């Protein structure tokens, strides 16, 4: 592919969305590597596309219909409910284990100090 070949903006956006077949993806890759101008053009379109995508996501984040994911279902079609640990469970377990170790060490020191 020569430096003078062109790729449309819509093709670059389809590339970014991974909507192209392998042959067209390779064509865009070759076009980008043909010149620094092509790579700069691709980079500018990509930046604008990412910004637009983020803005669209922010707009849609307040819409409960669009942000609600379909619930997972098992083979019988029953909805699966995720199991959530209560907040702070991990830190509580760590604190209990640290306390038990501290008591064990303290007890050992007490008995060893008494044995002379």
VOTOR-802395 format. One record per residue (C-alpha): residue number from 0; y negated, x, z negated. Coordinates in pm, 1 decimal. Example, Ala and Ser with C-alpha at 12.3 -4.5 7.8 and 13.67 -1.06 7.14 Angstrom:
BEGIN
<site pos="0" py="450.0" px="1230.0" pz="-780.0"/>
<site pos="1" py="106.0" px="1367.0" pz="-714.0"/>
***
This chain:
BEGIN
<site pos="0" py="0.0" px="0.0" pz="0.0"/>
<site pos="1" py="-333.6" px="144.7" pz="95.1"/>
<site pos="2" py="-650.7" px="143.9" pz="-107.6"/>
<site pos="3" py="-812.0" px="-99.2" pz="137.1"/>
<site pos="4" py="-551.9" px="-374.8" pz="88.2"/>
<site pos="5" py="-680.3" px="-661.7" pz="-120.5"/>
<site pos="6" py="-530.8" px="-879.6" pz="-389.3"/>
<site pos="7" py="-692.5" px="-1212.1" pz="-473.0"/>
<site pos="8" py="-819.8" px="-1297.3" pz="-817.9"/>
<site pos="9" py="-573.3" px="-1586.9" pz="-833.9"/>
<site pos="10" py="-286.7" px="-1345.8" pz="-759.8"/>
<site pos="11" py="-400.7" px="-1117.3" pz="-1042.7"/>
<site pos="12" py="-418.0" px="-1413.1" pz="-1282.1"/>
<site pos="13" py="-69.3" px="-1524.0" pz="-1172.4"/>
<site pos="14" py="42.6" px="-1163.9" pz="-1237.3"/>
<site pos="15" py="-104.7" px="-1178.8" pz="-1588.8"/>
<site pos="16" py="68.5" px="-1510.6" pz="-1653.0"/>
<site pos="17" py="395.3" px="-1362.2" pz="-1515.7"/>
<site pos="18" py="416.0" px="-1639.4" pz="-1259.3"/>
<site pos="19" py="488.5" px="-1410.3" pz="-961.0"/>
<site pos="20" py="827.3" px="-1316.1" pz="-825.8"/>
<site pos="21" py="941.3" px="-952.8" pz="-854.4"/>
<site pos="22" py="824.4" px="-860.5" pz="-503.9"/>
<site pos="23" py="469.1" px="-986.5" pz="-565.0"/>
<site pos="24" py="460.0" px="-825.1" pz="-911.1"/>
<site pos="25" py="545.7" px="-491.6" pz="-747.3"/>
<site pos="26" py="283.0" px="-551.1" pz="-480.1"/>
<site pos="27" py="15.5" px="-593.2" pz="-749.6"/>
<site pos="28" py="145.8" px="-284.0" pz="-932.6"/>
<site pos="29" py="122.1" px="-76.9" pz="-613.3"/>
<site pos="30" py="-226.4" px="-215.2" pz="-544.2"/>
<site pos="31" py="-344.1" px="-115.7" pz="-894.6"/>
<site pos="32" py="-205.8" px="236.5" pz="-863.1"/>
<site pos="33" py="-356.6" px="285.3" pz="-514.3"/>
<site pos="34" py="-707.3" px="357.2" pz="-650.6"/>
<site pos="35" py="-918.4" px="369.4" pz="-961.6"/>
<site pos="36" py="-1141.8" px="100.3" pz="-809.0"/>
<site pos="37" py="-842.2" px="-136.6" pz="-787.0"/>
<site pos="38" py="-743.3" px="-56.1" pz="-1145.7"/>
<site pos="39" py="-1101.8" px="-118.9" pz="-1263.7"/>
<site pos="40" py="-1109.1" px="-450.2" pz="-1074.9"/>
<site pos="41" py="-779.1" px="-552.5" pz="-1235.3"/>
<site pos="42" py="-903.0" px="-448.3" pz="-1580.9"/>
<site pos="43" py="-1224.6" px="-651.5" pz="-1549.1"/>
<site pos="44" py="-1036.4" px="-963.3" pz="-1435.1"/>
<site pos="45" py="-784.2" px="-914.3" pz="-1717.0"/>
<site pos="46" py="-1061.9" px="-886.6" pz="-1979.1"/>
<site pos="47" py="-1226.3" px="-1207.5" pz="-1857.0"/>
<site pos="48" py="-888.7" px="-1384.2" pz="-1843.6"/>
<site pos="49" py="-805.5" px="-1279.3" pz="-2203.0"/>
<site pos="50" py="-1144.6" px="-1397.8" pz="-2330.4"/>
<site pos="51" py="-1106.6" px="-1733.0" pz="-2151.4"/>
<site pos="52" py="-753.0" px="-1769.9" pz="-2289.7"/>
<site pos="53" py="-873.0" px="-1703.0" pz="-2646.4"/>
<site pos="54" py="-1158.9" px="-1950.9" pz="-2610.0"/>
<site pos="55" py="-921.5" px="-2215.4" pz="-2478.8"/>
<site pos="56" py="-684.8" px="-2152.9" pz="-2771.1"/>
<site pos="57" py="-974.7" px="-2192.8" pz="-3016.4"/>
<site pos="58" py="-1079.9" px="-2518.8" pz="-2851.5"/>
<site pos="59" py="-727.2" px="-2655.1" pz="-2873.4"/>
<site pos="60" py="-665.9" px="-2540.8" pz="-3231.0"/>
<site pos="61" py="-846.4" px="-2842.8" pz="-3373.4"/>
<site pos="62" py="-636.7" px="-3086.7" pz="-3172.6"/>
<site pos="63" py="-336.1" px="-3186.5" pz="-3386.0"/>
<site pos="64" py="-149.1" px="-3318.9" pz="-3083.4"/>
<site pos="65" py="-160.3" px="-2984.6" pz="-2903.8"/>
<site pos="66" py="-93.5" px="-2764.3" pz="-3204.8"/>
<site pos="67" py="207.0" px="-2958.2" pz="-3330.4"/>
<site pos="68" py="528.8" px="-2790.5" pz="-3220.7"/>
<site pos="69" py="841.4" px="-2986.8" pz="-3144.1"/>
<site pos="70" py="1072.9" px="-2976.9" pz="-3444.0"/>
<site pos="71" py="1393.4" px="-2776.4" pz="-3411.3"/>
<site pos="72" py="1708.0" px="-2984.1" pz="-3384.8"/>
<site pos="73" py="2076.5" px="-2910.9" pz="-3439.3"/>
<site pos="74" py="2357.1" px="-3002.7" pz="-3197.1"/>
<site pos="75" py="2367.8" px="-3357.2" pz="-3337.2"/>
<site pos="76" py="1999.7" px="-3407.8" pz="-3263.0"/>
<site pos="77" py="1900.8" px="-3405.4" pz="-3629.4"/>
<site pos="78" py="1568.5" px="-3244.1" pz="-3710.7"/>
<site pos="79" py="1600.5" px="-2911.6" pz="-3890.1"/>
<site pos="80" py="1360.7" px="-2858.0" pz="-4177.7"/>
<site pos="81" py="1267.7" px="-2495.9" pz="-4251.4"/>
<site pos="82" py="1338.6" px="-2374.5" pz="-4603.9"/>
<site pos="83" py="1026.3" px="-2232.8" pz="-4762.6"/>
<site pos="84" py="1025.1" px="-2014.2" pz="-5068.8"/>
<site pos="85" py="773.7" px="-2109.8" pz="-5335.5"/>
<site pos="86" py="462.5" px="-1892.9" pz="-5329.7"/>
<site pos="87" py="493.1" px="-1579.9" pz="-5539.9"/>
<site pos="88" py="873.6" px="-1583.1" pz="-5559.9"/>
<site pos="89" py="914.9" px="-1225.3" pz="-5442.2"/>
<site pos="90" py="652.9" px="-1085.5" pz="-5679.5"/>
<site pos="91" py="807.9" px="-1279.9" pz="-5969.2"/>
<site pos="92" py="1149.4" px="-1129.9" pz="-5898.5"/>
<site pos="93" py="1001.3" px="-781.6" pz="-5882.7"/>
<site pos="94" py="821.6" px="-834.8" pz="-6214.3"/>
<site pos="95" py="1142.3" px="-956.4" pz="-6382.5"/>
<site pos="96" py="1344.6" px="-661.1" pz="-6251.2"/>
<site pos="97" py="1074.7" px="-416.6" pz="-6366.7"/>
<site pos="98" py="1074.2" px="-579.4" pz="-6713.2"/>
<site pos="99" py="1454.6" px="-557.9" pz="-6742.4"/>
<site pos="100" py="1448.7" px="-190.5" pz="-6645.2"/>
<site pos="101" py="1169.2" px="-122.8" pz="-6894.4"/>
<site pos="102" py="1363.5" px="-294.6" pz="-7175.3"/>
<site pos="103" py="1682.2" px="-104.2" pz="-7084.7"/>
<site pos="104" py="1501.9" px="230.9" pz="-7083.0"/>
<site pos="105" py="1323.1" px="146.6" pz="-7407.9"/>
<site pos="106" py="1649.5" px="50.0" pz="-7575.6"/>
<site pos="107" py="1814.5" px="371.0" pz="-7455.9"/>
<site pos="108" py="1527.3" px="582.1" pz="-7589.6"/>
<site pos="109" py="1537.2" px="396.0" pz="-7922.6"/>
<site pos="110" py="1909.8" px="458.8" pz="-7970.6"/>
<site pos="111" py="1894.9" px="818.7" pz="-7849.0"/>
<site pos="112" py="1601.1" px="891.7" pz="-8080.0"/>
<site pos="113" py="1802.4" px="755.1" pz="-8373.2"/>
<site pos="114" py="2104.7" px="973.0" pz="-8292.1"/>
<site pos="115" py="2043.1" px="1323.7" pz="-8433.9"/>
***
